[in-house]
Amino acid sequence: MPTSPYDFDIDRYVSRIVPRSRLHLLPKPISRFLGYRSTPAAPTGSILIWCWSFIGAFCGILIVEAVFETKHFQTQGVPPVVASLGAAAILEFHTIDSPLAQPRNAILGQMFSATIGIGVTKLFYLSPNFESWRWVAGALSVGLSSAFMGLTKTVHPPAGATALLCSTEPAIVALGCDNFQITG
């Protein structure tokens, strides 16, 4: 029940459409591998978390950078890696119990923020004075991304940096806007 007229919970509407998890119905080894636990997991020691966060962050960023190093991306002028992914790796692999580090937040938050950042930048790019207004596009991208992530319950702080980079980093802006022209 909402506590005020300004309280909105998207899950009240989405839960009718998206079915509940059925992982518990799968064979135990498979459901466990996919993350289902019948009882909460015991606390993990900090040294183990540090070791796994090192392995996860190292391997995750290594894979992303390897993809960005392929010939396809190199010919497009793509930067070696988007900096906000470093912050996402730390959040994902080091603070695994944080609500902000859950897969829903990481994947959808990054996707929504990148889409909003690109969309806002393309609108601002229509102006002949884009370079003098780029900073406003960056601020608007982050603000809209923040509000949309809040609305969809997908808040992921590194995604705010992704939205900002989509508007302010020339190499990333060039990917989406260099061949952008209005037709019709």
Secondary structure, 3 states (H helix, E strand, C coil): CCCCCCCCCCHHHHCCCCCCCCHHHCCHHHHHHCCCCCCCCCCCCHHHHHHHHHHHHHHHHHHHHHHHCCHHHHHHCCCCCCCHHHHHHHHHHHCCCCHHHCHHHHHHHHHHHHHHHHHHHHHHHCCCCHHHHHHHHHHHHHHHHHHHHHHHCCCCHHHHHHHHHHHHCHHHHHHHHCCCCCCC
